[in-house]
Amino acid sequence: MSPPGTAIPTDRPGRHALVTKVWVLSGLVALADFVFGAVFVTVMGGSGLSASLIGGLLAGTSVTSLVLEAPSGAWGDRYGHKRLVVLGLALWGAGFLLFARSTTAFAFGAAIVLWASGLALYSGAAQSLLINTLNASGDEHRGTGAIRGAETVRWSAAALGACLVAAGAWVVDTRTSITFAGIVLVCAAVWVAAGWPESPKGGGLTLWRSLASGYRLVLSRECRPLLFFSVLAAIDLGVIILTWQPAALAAGGLTTRWLGLVLLVLSVAAAAGAAATRWTARADPALLLGALLLGLNLALLCGYWGGVGTGIAYLGAEFCVGAALTSLAVWGQQVFPDALRATATSVLGTATGITIALTHGVMGALWDRLGLTPAVTLVAALLGACALAAGLTRPRAGGAA
């Protein structure tokens, strides 16, 4: 239902165009983020920053996310998601542009704060704008397909980013690549500001009441399974992010110049997983997520045999990651009400962000103590058991994924 006084659009083609706009924006953001993510550590190291200083500066992203992620969702629900999308993209892009010109730790730190702030503001806002607009227009049935399409486009754009990184590594310097990524985000902000509609606003809850309601919703009996599977998927994602590069280099005997091609293949696998969820629409989301995360960790166990086993491990894991994250996104948008959609999404994002950060710390310690392959094998076995147990108990799901 739309809030009192909210005009319900009657231009159906315009609403369909909004779905396409969100898909295009998802692709642009993923492309820019991917190009930046592939080279930014190299830029910092090449400027003379030590590994410990780089790690300390990057830790600032977690702090910034914790401070802004959940409140930003409440701001969007009260004042409108379009403003949040525009401001987030502008800050994110400005952070990239400053990063490309930085040579000192202070400058890099300022760029990282801008980047992390923009990411926290943008996170979840575009999808909340889309779903709330569709719901207010009587097009609720289009929401699930719209979210699946956005996730598929996101992973496909990541694959395109991998192509650009792999090809550009031979002809374009890393700072130019980051400048390109920043320009893409700033242009996207201008596009949204000039040509996108605003979503229906929430019911006027104050920031703190909206946040409290969002936390209660995410911790409620209906949403606890969603939270649990989101955290479990975040742990798996953290493991993959930290380990795929050294695993590929060790198993395949590759040089770092080949990592862009490896990342292309993994991104295509994730995009295929996201697209495959169109055939799981009628599945119980808890049972589906249990099966996907079990499959993901069984795939990672194949890395124990090295060589071809490592390739199977990460290809299978990326396919399941794409499917799992898409299913989680659909599930969340189905159970979150319009008035708290961005707030609840941001609260969930805060939980998964903390989880990934903690996973990197724990996996790093296990890697040092046990070695890379034994550490991945141990964690995958434990996570697989958790996924199996959670899937078999089939907690109340609250909607089909």
ZIBEL-V193304 format. One record per run of one state. SS is the DSSP state (h for helix, s for strand, l for the rest). FROM is the first residue (numbers start at 1). LEN is the number of residues. If there is no record, write none. Layout:
ss;from;len
SS;FROM;LEN
SS;FROM;LEN
//
This chain:
ss;from;len
l;1;11
h;12;26
l;38;2
h;40;7
l;47;4
h;51;29
l;80;1
h;81;21
l;102;3
h;105;18
l;123;2
h;125;12
l;137;3
h;140;29
l;169;5
h;174;22
l;196;11
h;207;12
l;219;2
h;221;32
l;253;3
h;256;25
l;281;3
s;284;1
h;285;21
l;306;2
h;308;28
l;336;2
h;338;33
l;371;1
h;372;22
l;394;6
s;400;1
l;401;1
//
